[in-house]
């Protein structure tokens, strides 16, 4: 929980129309997982994700 509230509320204010527009389910899940990892390790995760994305684009 960031700032004492949920990620979904921060992104959308829990407004139904905004919930549908703000992020995909997978993007929200990725963001939630990222926030569970200590900030000092975010660069490692970002590098790994970039590597996976680059690998998938080559196929």
C-alpha positions in Angstrom: 0.0 0.0 0.0 1.4 3.3 -1.0 0.5 6.5 0.9 -1.9 4.4 3.1 -4.2 3.5 0.2 -4.4 0.9 -2.6 -2.7 1.1 -5.9 -6.0 0.9 -7.7 -7.3 3.9 -5.8 -4.1 5.9 -6.6 -4.5 5.1 -10.3 -8.2 5.5 -10.6 -9.9 6.9 -7.5 -11.9 3.6 -7.7 -14.2 5.3 -10.2 -15.7 2.5 -12.4 -15.1 4.3 -15.7 -11.5 5.0 -14.7 -10.9 1.5 -13.5 -11.6 0.2 -17.0 -9.3 2.8 -18.6 -6.4 3.2 -16.2 -4.5 -0.1 -16.7 -5.1 -3.6 -18.0 -5.4 -6.4 -15.4 -1.9 -7.5 -16.2 -0.5 -4.0 -15.9 -2.1 -3.6 -12.5 -0.8 -7.0 -11.4 2.8 -6.1 -12.5 2.6 -2.8 -10.7 1.4 -4.5 -7.5 4.2 -7.0 -7.7 6.8 -4.3 -8.3 5.6 -2.5 -5.2 6.1 -5.6 -3.1 9.9 -5.5 -4.0 12.2 -3.1 -2.1 12.9 0.1 -4.0 16.6 -0.6 -4.1 15.9 -3.7 -6.2 13.6 -2.1 -8.8 16.4 -1.5 -11.2 17.2 -5.2 -11.3 13.6 -6.1 -12.1 13.3 -3.4 -14.7 16.5 -4.7 -16.4 15.1 -8.2 -16.4 11.8 -7.1 -17.8 13.5 -5.1 -20.5 15.6 -8.2 -21.4 12.5 -10.4 -21.6 10.6 -7.9 -23.7 13.6 -7.6 -26.1 13.8 -11.3 -26.4 10.1 -11.6 -27.2 10.4 -8.9 -29.9 13.1 -10.9 -31.7 10.8 -13.9 -32.2 
